[in-house]
Amino acid sequence: MRAEARREVLLLGAVLLLVAGGGLAWWADAPAAARLVWAAADVVTLVPAVVWVAADLRARRWGADLLAVLALVSTLAVGEFLAGAIVAAMVATGRVLEAGAQRRASRNLTALLDRAPRVAHLRTATGHETVPVDAVRPGQLIVVLPGEVVPVDGVLPGGGTFDESALTGEPLPVSRPADDTVHSGVVNAGAAVDVRASAAAADSAYAGVVRLAEEAAARTAGVARIADRVAVWFLPASLLIAALAWLLTGEAERAVAVLVTATPCPLLLAVPIAVTGGMSRASKAGVVVKDGAALEALGRASVLLMDKTGTVTRGRPEITDIVCAPGHDVAEVLAHAAGVEQYSPHVLAAAVVRAAASAGVAPAPAGDITEEVGSGVRGRVGARRVRVGRSRRTDLPSWARGAARRGRLDLASVLWVEFDGEPVAALLAKDPIRPDAARTMRRLRAAGIGEVRLLTGDRVDNAREVAAMLGLDDVHAEVTPAEKVAEVDAARARGVTVMTGDGVNDAPALAAADVGVALGSRGATAAAQAADAVILDDRLDRLADAAEIARRSHRLAVQSAVAGTLLSLVAMLAAAGGFLVPIAGALVQEAIDVVVILNALRALGDRKTHGPAPAAMVRRFESEHERLLPARAAVRQAADALAEGATPTADTAVRTACSLLIEQLLPHEEAEETELYPALAAALGGPEGTVTMSREHAEIGRLARRLQRHLAEAPDGIQPDQVDDLRATLYGLDAVLTLHFAQEEEAYFTLPST
């Protein structure tokens, strides 16, 4: 326990002993001794209270503490020592409760500080060498032993399993594949793993969070802002009522009774408890808030400005669609493409390798790899010459021209895969919208954010597409960091403004906003240092968690302050009228305190009304979505192949698509219907939450059966009169599957975090 907290506990203990000692003396028929002991309790509290008020006045603020000092002084002046002792006990209790609430709020931050790694193990030819963590440099290979905290951000050469609960709140270990990134601060939950450092310790994600935690621990939370705003008028009103009671009746005891009853413990206790309780809840939800003032501002926010890349989108390109030439399939194309791309450091090459891994396709052995700067990568897989990159041909076949058009229409980059100089597939790459983004926008609107705008340096067409998909109010694209600051300043004129971003270029705007919220998992320490709050993991929906918690904490703080103040005003008027003597006034004030403190303590609770989502099951079906990419692509490929009519190539493509539907996709849909959806009922508030998805399952099954019947009628090959209906069936399946998978990923696969 820190020294200040110990002093507060000692003060409370001393005051309670003196109050009890005075009571014993009174019971022993020694009223003079009792009054002397109660006066001592008053003085013991008055001395530190004067110090607190003097500190406030030096900082040019005055508020709730000043009334407590006046009440203590007035009880001493008129000899109401028991009333003064009760006020003293109230004030001392308030200090202890406030300190306890702040300690609870900072407990998770302290845990982060305690877990900060001090050493790292550099890989050597004979094992590893232990060095200070600050000695690690980007590019060096380190070993993380079982149970150790990953000391720096890096890349996993061979994959691993990690406990990320300290940063994300996710209780189950997370398996990360080879070449995936791992952030400092997570714990190795498996065997010893190698990590190729991508940043020095000082520049890693965890270091930024630690610096933020140290700053938060060193600062006194600005939890008194609401209290001081109320005290601005409450203090003069109390003094006026006390003065009038004395002047009109000539009885100083009435003025003392008013001041005792006016002791503002609803402000001294309830408001700090509500706000620091909200900070504690936010910290547990994965959002570190620097101080109570930031949480209070977030609770009043009405405008949200958001960066796009890395904030609303994933921040890295992904292969979103694959168009194959007739006679080639997705698995073949991905194996060859990943075989040559795995040796390239290009960001699009990494996207190809991830797409193959997600589809369960192993990269084919490749050799003779050559990087063509700005053009692509080529190599040899078996007897084939394979190239992946930009197209160098102008005479594209019809299927390729259609694929290029799809890329333009979808605002996607196109990577061409060539075998022996001939294009065989087009890989469409985009920076996809985060699956939790749409849900987050809805929750933010419900939490009181009335205006959401996108600020990005990206191209206008991409930015407008993202804004339209998420239903945002406006978009400003191709803006510089200085222009972002100007947009923030303009937004602040319309209301309390929150800015969210993750990059160094967002730091000025984060600092300029009323509340800056940074996504801290990518190591953007400049953004984290400029922000008022940091989301510790890579989930945007933590922003909605923080907004909901802040809104509720602010509401409870205001409720407690206003209700307690109004009740105190009623009690003051009763005291001024002679209906409450000082001792009774102190007891009434204690009762008011209990009511408002209990209300404020609700900020520490969780308002979740539904059960938790089955995280392991959700992750299972989410990974199956990725592995089903070849099956889904085969449906569209079969429909495209029918454009040439009832050819043998089209017949093969349709039968392949039907086989993949029956053997892979329909069993997945059936398992979702019988296993996943019933398990999600608790998280969604009942079985009605999955009705729409179940209807889509039925439609997918209907179209698949229709496709089967088509093929049953043409055992020797598709007939020309079947082509139109087959194309309609396949394109319909493709559309329903695309929508259904997107809905599940947005609505269900984001549930474990919320």
C-alpha positions in Angstrom: 0.0 0.0 0.0 1.4 3.4 -1.0 2.3 5.9 1.8 -0.6 8.3 1.0 -3.1 5.4 1.3 -1.6 4.3 4.6 -2.0 7.8 6.0 -5.6 7.9 4.9 -6.3 4.6 6.6 -4.5 5.7 9.8 -6.5 8.9 9.8 -9.8 7.0 9.6 -8.6 4.6 12.3 -7.6 7.4 14.6 -10.9 9.3 14.1 -13.0 6.2 14.6 -11.1 5.4 17.8 -11.6 8.9 19.1 -15.3 8.8 18.3 -15.7 5.5 20.1 -13.6 6.7 23.0 -15.8 9.7 23.4 -18.8 7.5 23.4 -17.4 5.3 26.1 -16.5 8.4 28.2 -20.1 9.7 27.8 -21.5 6.2 28.8 -19.2 6.3 31.8 -20.8 9.6 32.8 -17.8 11.7 32.0 -19.3 14.3 29.5 -16.4 16.7 29.8 -13.9 14.0 28.8 -16.2 12.8 26.0 -16.4 16.3 24.6 -12.7 16.7 24.7 -12.1 13.4 22.9 -14.7 14.3 20.2 -13.0 17.7 19.8 -9.7 15.9 19.2 -11.3 13.8 16.4 -12.4 17.1 14.9 -9.0 18.6 15.1 -7.2 15.5 13.9 -9.2 15.6 10.7 -9.2 19.4 10.3 -5.5 19.7 10.0 -5.1 17.5 6.9 -8.4 18.8 5.5 -6.9 22.4 5.6 -3.8 21.1 3.7 -6.0 19.5 1.0 -8.0 22.8 0.6 -4.8 24.9 0.5 -3.5 22.6 -2.3 -6.7 23.1 -4.2 -6.6 26.9 -3.8 -2.9 27.0 -4.9 -4.1 25.2 -8.1 -6.8 28.0 -8.4 -9.7 25.7 -7.8 -12.1 25.4 -4.9 -15.0 23.1 -4.3 -16.3 20.3 -2.2 -13.5 20.0 0.3 -13.9 23.7 1.5 -17.4 23.0 2.9 -16.0 20.1 4.9 -13.4 22.4 6.5 -16.1 25.1 7.3 -18.3 22.4 8.9 -15.4 21.2 11.1 -14.4 24.7 12.1 -18.0 25.8 12.9 -18.6 22.7 15.1 -15.5 23.6 17.1 -16.5 27.2 17.3 -19.9 26.6 18.9 -18.9 23.5 20.9 -20.8 20.9 18.9 -18.0 18.5 19.3 -20.0 15.2 18.7 -21.4 16.6 15.4 -17.9 17.6 14.4 -16.6 14.1 15.2 -19.3 12.6 13.0 -18.3 15.0 10.2 -14.6 14.1 10.7 -15.5 10.4 10.4 -17.4 11.1 7.3 -14.5 13.0 5.7 -11.9 10.4 6.7 -14.1 7.6 5.3 -14.5 9.5 2.1 -10.7 9.7 1.6 -10.3 6.0 2.2 -13.1 5.0 -0.1 -11.8 7.2 -2.9 -8.3 5.8 -2.5 -9.7 2.3 -2.6 -11.7 3.0 -5.7 -8.6 4.4 -7.4 -6.5 1.4 -6.4 -9.1 -0.9 -7.9 -9.1 1.2 -11.1 -5.3 1.0 -11.4 -4.9 -2.7 -10.4 -4.8 -3.9 -14.0 -2.3 -1.1 -14.9 -0.1 -2.1 -12.0 -0.2 -5.7 -13.2 1.0 -4.6 -16.6 4.0 -2.8 -15.0 4.8 -5.8 -12.9 4.8 -8.1 -16.0 7.2 -5.9 -18.0 10.0 -8.2 -19.2 13.5 -7.3 -18.1 15.7 -9.8 -20.1 15.6 -11.6 -23.4 17.3 -14.7 -24.7 19.2 -14.2 -28.0 19.5 -17.3 -30.2 23.1 -18.4 -30.6 24.8 -21.3 -32.4 24.9 -23.4 -29.2 21.6 -22.3 -27.6 20.8 -18.9 -26.3 22.4 -16.0 -24.4 20.4 -13.9 -21.8 20.8 -10.1 -22.3 18.9 -7.1 -21.1 15.8 -6.5 -23.1 17.0 -3.1 -24.2 19.9 -4.8 -26.0 17.6 -6.5 -28.5 17.6 -5.0 -32.0 15.3 -5.5 -35.0 16.2 -8.5 -37.0 17.7 -10.5 -34.2 16.3 -13.9 -33.3 15.3 -14.4 -29.7 14.0 -17.4 -27.8 10.9 -17.1 -25.6 10.8 -19.9 -23.1 7.5 -21.5 -21.9 5.7 -19.2 -19.5 7.7 -16.2 -20.4 6.4 -12.8 -21.6 7.3 -12.0 -25.2 9.7 -9.0 -24.7 9.6 -7.3 -28.1 7.3 -7.2 -31.2 8.3 -9.8 -33.8 7.5 -12.4 -36.4 7.2 -16.1 -35.7 9.4 -18.2 -38.0 7.6 -21.4 -36.8 4.4 -20.4 -35.1 3.4 -20.8 -31.5 0.7 -20.7 -28.8 0.2 -17.7 -26.6 -1.8 -16.5 -23.6 -2.9 -13.0 -24.7 -5.3 -12.5 -21.8 -3.3 -9.6 -20.2 -3.8 -7.5 -23.3 -7.0 -8.8 -24.9 -9.0 -10.4 -22.1 -9.3 -13.6 -24.1 -9.0 -16.4 -21.6 -8.0 -19.2 -23.9 -4.6 -19.6 -25.6 -4.3 -18.4 -29.1 -2.4 -20.4 -31.8 -0.4 -18.2 -34.2 0.9 -19.7 -37.5 4.3 -19.4 -38.9 5.2 -15.9 -40.3 2.4 -14.3 -38.1 3.2 -11.4 -35.9 3.3 -11.6 -32.1 3.2 -8.6 -29.8 5.2 -7.9 -26.8 3.4 -8.5 -23.5 1.7 -11.8 -24.4 2.8 -15.0 -22.6 4.2 -18.1 -24.4 1.7 -20.8 -23.5 3.4 -23.6 -25.4 6.9 -24.9 -26.1 9.9 -22.6 -26.5 9.5 -20.5 -29.7 11.7 -18.4 -31.8 10.8 -14.7 -32.5 12.4 -12.6 -35.1 12.4 -9.1 -33.5 10.7 -6.5 -35.7 11.2 -3.6 -33.2 13.4 -2.7 -30.3 11.9 -3.1 -26.8 11.4 0.6 -26.4 9.4 0.8 -29.7 7.3 -2.3 -29.1 3.6 -2.3 -28.3 4.0 -3.4 -24.6 6.5 -0.6 -23.9 4.1 2.0 -25.1 1.4 0.5 -22.8 3.8 0.4 -19.9 4.6 4.1 -20.4 1.0 4.9 -20.5 0.4 2.9 -17.3 3.2 4.6 -15.5 1.7 8.0 -16.5 -1.7 6.9 -15.3 -0.4 5.6 -12.0 1.6 8.9 -11.5 -1.4 11.2 -12.1 -4.2 11.9 -9.8 -7.4 11.0 -11.6 -9.4 14.1 -12.5 -12.5 12.6 -10.9 -13.6 15.8 -9.2 -14.6 17.8 -12.3 -18.3 17.0 -11.9 -18.1 17.5 -8.1 -16.4 20.8 -8.5 -18.9 22.0 -11.1 -21.7 21.2 -8.6 -19.8 22.7 -5.7 -19.4 26.0 -7.6 -23.1 26.9 -6.7 -23.6 24.4 -3.8 -20.9 26.1 -1.6 -22.3 29.7 -1.9 -25.9 28.3 -1.5 -24.9 26.5 1.7 -23.1 29.6 3.1 -26.1 31.8 2.2 -28.6 29.5 3.9 -26.4 29.2 7.0 -25.9 33.0 7.2 -29.6 33.7 6.8 -30.5 31.1 9.5 -28.1 32.8 11.9 -29.1 36.4 11.0 -32.9 35.7 11.1 -32.9 33.6 14.3 -29.8 34.8 16.1 -28.9 31.2 16.8 -25.4 30.2 15.7 -26.3 26.5 16.3 -28.7 26.7 13.3 -25.9 27.9 11.0 -23.7 25.1 12.3 -26.4 22.5 11.7 -26.8 23.8 8.1 -23.0 23.5 7.5 -22.9 20.1 9.0 -25.8 18.9 6.9 -24.2 20.5 3.9 -21.0 18.5 4.2 -20.7 17.4 0.5 -19.9 13.8 0.9 -22.1 12.9 -2.1 -19.6 14.9 -4.1 -16.5 13.9 -2.1 -17.3 10.1 -2.3 -19.9 9.2 -4.9 -18.5 11.0 -7.9 -14.9 9.7 -7.5 -16.2 6.2 -6.9 -18.4 6.3 -10.0 -15.6 7.7 -12.3 -12.8 5.5 -11.0 -15.1 2.5 -11.0 -15.6 3.2 -14.7 -11.9 3.4 -15.2 -11.6 0.0 -13.6 -14.3 -1.5 -15.8 -12.7 0.0 -18.9 -9.3 -1.4 -17.9 -10.8 -4.9 -17.5 -12.4 -4.5 -21.0 -9.0 -3.9 -22.5 -9.0 -0.1 -22.6 -6.5 1.9 -20.5 -7.9 5.4 -19.7 -5.3 7.9 -18.5 -7.5 9.7 -16.0 -11.0 10.3 -14.8 -11.3 13.5 -16.8 -10.8 11.6 -20.0 -13.4 9.0 -19.0 -15.8 11.8 -18.1 -15.3 13.5 -21.5 -15.8 10.1 -23.3 -19.0 9.7 -21.4 -20.3 13.1 -22.9 -18.9 12.6 -26.4 -21.2 13.3 -29.4 -18.7 13.3 -32.3 -16.4 10.5 -33.4 -13.7 11.0 -36.0 -11.9 7.8 -37.2 -8.8 7.0 -39.2 -9.4 4.3 -41.8 -6.4 2.1 -42.5 -5.5 0.0 -39.5 -8.5 1.4 -37.5 -11.7 0.7 -39.4 -9.9 -1.7 -41.8 -7.4 -4.5 -40.9 -4.4 -2.4 -42.0 -3.0 -5.0 -44.3 -4.2 -6.4 -47.7 -5.9 -9.8 -47.8 -6.8 -12.0 -50.8 -10.6 -11.5 -50.9 -11.4 -13.4 -54.2 -9.7 -15.7 -56.7 -10.7 -16.0 -60.3 -9.3 -19.0 -62.1 -9.0 -19.7 -65.8 -11.0 -22.7 -67.1 -9.2 -25.9 -66.2 -7.5 -24.6 -63.1 -8.7 -24.7 -59.5 -8.1 -22.5 -56.4 -6.0 -25.1 -54.5 -3.6 -25.6 -57.4 -3.2 -21.8 -58.0 -2.7 -21.0 -54.3 -0.1 -23.8 -53.9 2.0 -22.5 -56.8 1.6 -18.8 -56.0 2.4 -19.3 -52.3 5.4 -21.5 -53.3 7.1 -18.5 -55.0 5.7 -15.7 -52.9 6.8 -17.2 -49.6 10.3 -15.9 -50.4 9.2 -12.3 -51.0 9.0 -9.6 -48.3 6.3 -7.7 -50.2 3.1 -7.1 -48.3 1.0 -8.6 -51.1 3.2 -11.7 -51.2 2.5 -12.1 -47.5 -1.3 -11.9 -48.3 -0.9 -14.7 -50.8 0.9 -16.9 -48.3 -1.8 -16.2 -45.7 -4.6 -17.0 -48.2 -3.0 -20.4 -48.9 -2.6 -21.2 -45.2 -6.2 -20.2 -44.5 -7.5 -22.4 -47.3 -5.4 -25.3 -45.9 -3.1 -25.4 -49.0 0.6 -26.0 -48.5 3.0 -23.9 -50.6 4.5 -26.0 -53.4 8.3 -26.5 -53.4 9.8 -23.8 -55.5 13.2 -22.8 -56.7 15.0 -20.3 -58.9 13.2 -17.5 -57.2 13.7 -14.0 -58.7 12.2 -10.8 -57.4 11.2 -8.3 -60.1 11.0 -5.0 -58.2 7.7 -3.3 -58.7 6.5 -6.1 -61.0 6.3 -9.4 -59.2 8.1 -12.7 -58.2 8.9 -15.6 -60.5 10.3 -19.0 -59.9 10.0 -22.7 -60.9 7.6 -25.2 -59.4 8.4 -28.6 -60.8 8.5 -28.2 -64.6 6.5 -25.0 -64.6 7.7 -21.5 -64.7 5.5 -19.6 -62.2 5.1 -15.8 -61.9 3.0 -13.8 -59.5 2.6 -10.0 -59.9 1.3 -7.3 -62.2 0.2 -8.3 -65.7 2.6 -7.5 -68.5 0.2 -8.5 -71.2 -2.4 -6.4 -73.2 -4.0 -9.4 -75.0 -5.8 -10.9 -72.0 -8.2 -13.8 -72.6 -11.9 -13.1 -72.0 -12.0 -14.7 -68.5 -9.0 -12.5 -67.5 -10.6 -9.3 -68.9 -13.6 -10.1 -66.7 -11.4 -10.6 -63.7 -9.6 -7.3 -64.3 -13.0 -5.6 -64.5 -14.1 -7.2 -61.2 -10.9 -5.8 -59.6 -11.8 -2.3 -60.8 -15.4 -2.6 -59.7 -14.4 -4.0 -56.3 -11.6 -1.4 -55.8 -9.2 -4.2 -55.4 -5.6 -4.7 -56.5 -5.1 -7.6 -58.9 -2.2 -10.1 -58.7 -1.9 -12.3 -61.8 -0.7 -15.9 -61.5 1.0 -17.2 -64.7 2.1 -20.7 -65.6 4.7 -20.7 -68.4 3.8 -17.2 -69.4 0.0 -17.8 -69.6 -2.3 -16.2 -67.0 -4.2 -18.9 -65.0 -5.7 -16.9 -62.2 -6.3 -13.4 -60.8 -6.0 -12.8 -57.1 -8.0 -9.9 -55.8 -6.5 -8.1 -52.8 -8.1 -5.5 -50.6 -7.6 -4.1 -47.1 -10.8 -5.5 -45.7 -13.1 -3.8 -43.2 -12.7 -5.2 -39.7 -15.5 -7.7 -39.0 -16.3 -6.0 -35.8 -16.5 -2.5 -37.4 -20.2 -2.5 -38.3 -21.3 -3.9 -34.8 -19.1 -1.2 -33.2 -20.7 1.6 -35.2 -24.2 0.4 -34.1 -23.1 0.2 -30.4 -21.5 3.6 -30.6 -24.7 5.2 -32.0 -26.7 3.5 -29.2 -24.2 4.9 -26.7 -24.9 8.4 -27.7 -22.4 9.2 -30.5 -24.5 11.2 -32.9 -22.0 11.9 -35.6 -19.3 9.6 -37.0 -16.9 10.7 -39.7 -14.0 9.1 -41.5 -10.6 10.9 -41.8 -8.0 9.2 -44.0 -5.1 9.8 -46.2 -6.3 7.1 -48.5 -7.9 7.5 -51.9 -11.4 9.0 -52.1 -13.1 6.0 -53.8 -11.8 3.5 -51.2 -12.7 5.8 -48.3 -16.2 6.4 -49.6 -16.8 2.7 -50.1 -15.8 2.0 -46.5 -18.0 4.9 -45.2 -21.0 3.7 -47.2 -20.6 0.1 -45.9 -20.5 1.3 -42.3 -23.2 4.0 -42.6 -20.9 6.8 -41.5 -22.1 10.4 -41.7 -19.2 11.9 -43.8 -15.8 11.1 -45.1 -12.7 13.3 -45.7 -10.1 11.5 -47.8 -6.5 12.2 -48.9 -6.0 14.5 -45.8 -2.6 15.3 -44.3 -1.9 15.1 -40.5 -2.3 18.9 -40.3 -5.7 18.7 -42.1 -6.8 16.0 -39.6 -6.0 18.4 -36.8 -8.1 21.1 -38.5 -11.0 18.7 -38.9 -10.7 17.8 -35.2 -10.8 21.5 -34.2 -13.9 22.1 -36.4 -15.6 19.1 -34.9 -15.0 20.3 -31.3 -17.1 23.3 -32.1 -20.0 20.9 -32.6 -19.6 18.9 -29.4 -17.2 16.8 -27.3 -15.0 15.0 -29.9 -13.3 11.6 -29.9 -10.5 10.8 -32.4 -9.5 7.2 -33.0 -6.4 6.1 -34.8 -3.4 3.8 -34.8 -0.5 5.4 -36.7 2.1 8.0 -36.1 0.3 10.3 -38.5 -2.7 10.2 -36.2 -0.8 11.4 -33.2 -1.4 15.2 -33.7 -5.2 14.6 -34.2 -5.3 12.3 -31.1 -3.7 15.0 -29.0 -6.0 17.8 -30.4 -9.2 15.9 -29.7 -11.1 16.1 -26.4 -10.5 12.4 -26.1 -7.9 10.6 -28.2 -8.2 6.8 -28.4 -5.3 4.8 -29.9 -5.2 1.2 -31.0 -2.0 0.2 -29.3 -1.3 -3.3 -30.5 0.6 -2.3 -33.6 3.5 -0.6 -31.7 2.5 2.9 -32.8 3.9 4.4 -29.6 3.6 8.0 -30.8 -0.2 7.5 -31.1 -0.4 5.8 -27.7 1.5 8.6 -26.0 -0.6 11.3 -27.6 -3.9 9.6 -26.8 -6.0 9.8 -23.6 -6.9 6.1 -23.8 -5.3 3.1 -25.5 -7.0 -0.1 -26.8 -4.6 -2.8 -25.7 -5.5 -5.4 -28.4 -6.4 -5.1 -32.1 -10.2 -5.0 -31.7 -12.2 -1.9 -32.6 -15.2 -3.0 -30.6 -13.2 -2.2 -27.4 -14.0 1.4 -28.4 -17.7 0.7 -28.0 -17.0 -1.0 -24.7 -15.2 2.1 -23.4 -17.9 4.4 -24.7 -20.7 2.4 -23.0 -18.8 2.2 -19.8 -17.9 5.9 -19.8 -21.5 6.9 -20.6 -22.8 4.8 -17.7 -20.1 5.9 -15.3 -20.8 9.6 -16.2 -24.5 9.1 -15.8 -24.1 7.4 -12.3 -21.7 10.2 -11.2 -24.2 12.9 -12.3 -27.1 11.0 -10.7 -25.2 10.7 -7.4 -24.0 14.3 -7.4 -27.4 15.8 -8.2 -29.5 13.5 -6.0 -27.1 13.9 -3.1 -27.0 17.6 -3.5 -30.8 18.0 -3.7 -31.2 15.8 -0.6 -28.6 17.9 1.2 -30.4 21.1 0.3 -33.6 19.7 1.8 -31.8 18.8 4.9 -30.1 22.2 5.1 -33.5 23.9 4.9 -34.7 21.7 7.7 -31.7 22.5 9.7 -32.2 26.2 9.0 -35.8 25.9 10.2 -34.7 24.4 13.5 -35.9 20.9 12.7 -32.4 19.4 12.7 -29.8 20.0 15.4 -26.1 19.6 14.4 -25.9 16.0 15.6 -29.1 15.0 13.8 -27.9 16.9 10.7 -24.7 14.9 10.7 -26.6 11.6 10.9 -29.0 12.6 8.1 -26.0 13.5 6.0 -24.5 10.1 6.7 -27.7 8.4 5.5 -27.6 10.5 2.3 -24.0 9.4 1.8 -24.9 5.8 2.0 -27.6 6.1 -0.6 -25.5 7.9 -3.2 -22.4 5.8 -2.6 -24.4 2.6 -3.2 -25.7 4.1 -6.4 -22.1 5.1 -7.5 -20.8 1.6 -6.8 -23.0 0.3 -9.6 -20.3 1.7 -11.9 -18.1 -1.2 -10.8 -20.7 -3.7 -12.0 -21.3 -5.3 -15.4 -24.5 -4.6 -17.2 -24.3 -7.5 -19.6 -27.8 -9.0 -20.0 -26.9 -12.0 -22.1 -24.6 -14.9 -21.6 -21.1 -15.3 -23.0 -20.5 -16.5 -26.5 -18.8 -20.0 -26.8 -15.4 -18.7 -27.8 -13.8 -22.0 -28.8 -16.7 -23.0 -30.9 -16.9 -19.6 -32.6 -13.2 -19.8 -33.5 -13.7 -23.2 -34.9 -16.4 -22.1 -37.3 -14.5 -18.9 -38.1 -11.4 -21.0 -39.2 -13.7 -23.2 -41.3 -14.9 -20.2 -43.2 -11.4 -19.6 -44.3 -10.8 -23.2 -45.3 -14.0 -23.1 -47.4 -12.6 -20.4 -49.7 -11.8 -23.0 -52.5 -15.3 -24.4 -52.3 -16.9 -20.9 -52.5 -14.6 -19.9 -55.4 -15.5 -23.0 -57.3 -19.1 -22.0 -57.3 -18.4 -18.7 -59.0 -15.8 -20.3 -61.3 -18.4 -22.8 -62.5 -20.9 -20.1 -63.2 -18.3 -18.1 -65.2 -17.3 -21.3 -67.1 -20.9 -21.6 -68.4 -20.5 -18.4 -70.3 -18.9 -20.5 -73.1 -21.9 -22.8 -73.2 -22.2 -26.5 -72.4 -18.6 -27.3 -72.9 -16.7 -30.2 -71.3 -14.7 -27.7 -69.3 -17.9 -26.1 -68.0 -19.3 -29.6 -67.2 -16.2 -30.4 -65.2 -16.3 -27.1 -63.3 -20.0 -27.5 -62.4 -19.5 -31.1 -61.2 -16.5 -30.0 -59.1 -18.4 -27.2 -57.5 -21.3 -29.5 -56.7 -19.0 -32.0 -55.2 -17.3 -29.4 -53.0 -20.8 -28.1 -51.9 -22.0 -31.5 -50.9 -18.9 -32.8 -49.3 -17.6 -29.6 -47.5 -19.9 -26.6 -47.5 -23.3 -28.2 -46.6 -21.8 -30.2 -43.7 -20.4 -26.9 -42.4 -23.8 -25.2 -42.6 -25.5 -28.2 -41.0 -23.0 -28.1 -38.1 -23.6 -24.4 -37.6 -27.4 -25.0 -37.5 -27.2 -27.8 -35.0 -24.2 -26.8 -32.9 -23.2 -23.1 -33.2 -26.6 -21.4 -33.4 -28.1 -23.2 -30.3 -24.9 -22.4 -28.4 -25.2 -18.7 -29.4 -28.7 -18.4 -28.2 -27.7 -17.2 -24.7 -25.3 -14.5 -26.1 -28.0 -13.3 -28.5 -30.8 -13.2 -26.0 -32.7 -16.1 -27.4 -33.1 -18.3 -30.5 -34.8 -15.6 -32.4 -31.3 -14.0 -32.9 -30.4 -16.6 -35.5 -33.7 -16.9 -37.4 -32.4 -14.9 -40.4 -29.2 -16.9 -40.7 -31.2 -20.2 -40.5 -33.4 -19.0 -43.4 -30.2 -18.4 -45.4 -29.0 -22.0 -44.5 -32.3 -23.3 -45.9 -31.8 -21.3 -49.2 -28.2 -22.5 -49.6 -29.4 -26.1 -49.2 -32.3 -25.5 -51.7 -30.0 -24.2 -54.4 -27.4 -27.0 -53.8 -30.2 -29.6 -54.2 -31.3 -27.9 -57.3 -27.8 -28.1 -58.7 -27.7 -31.8 -57.8 -30.9 -32.4 -59.8 -29.5 -30.6 -62.8 -26.5 -32.9 -62.9 -28.7 -36.0 -62.3 -30.6 -35.1 -65.4 -27.4 -34.9 -67.4 -25.2 -37.9 -66.5 -23.3 -37.7 -69.8 -22.7 -33.9 -69.7 -24.6 -30.6 -69.4 -27.1 -29.9 -72.1 -27.4 -26.5 -73.8 -30.9 -25.9 -72.5 -29.6 -26.2 -68.9 -27.0 -23.5 -69.2 -29.2 -20.5 -68.3 -30.8 -22.0 -65.3 -27.5 -23.5 -64.1 -25.8 -20.1 -64.3 -28.7 -18.5 -62.4 -28.5 -21.2 -59.7 -24.7 -20.9 -59.3 -24.7 -17.1 -59.3 -27.5 -17.2 -56.8 -25.6 -19.5 -54.6 -22.5 -17.3 -54.8 -24.5 -14.2 -53.8 -26.2 -16.0 -50.9 -22.9 -17.5 -49.7 -21.1 -14.2 -49.9 -23.8 -12.4 -47.9 -24.2 -15.2 -45.4 -20.5 -15.6 -44.7 -20.1 -11.8 -44.3 -23.1 -11.6 -41.9 -21.9 -14.4 -39.7 -18.4 -13.0 -39.5 -19.8 -9.6 -38.5 -22.6 -10.7 -36.3 -21.4 -13.9 -34.6 -17.6 -14.2 -34.9 -17.0 -10.9 -33.1 -19.1 -12.0 -30.1 -16.4 -13.7 -28.0 -14.7 -10.3 -27.5 -17.9 -8.5 -26.5 
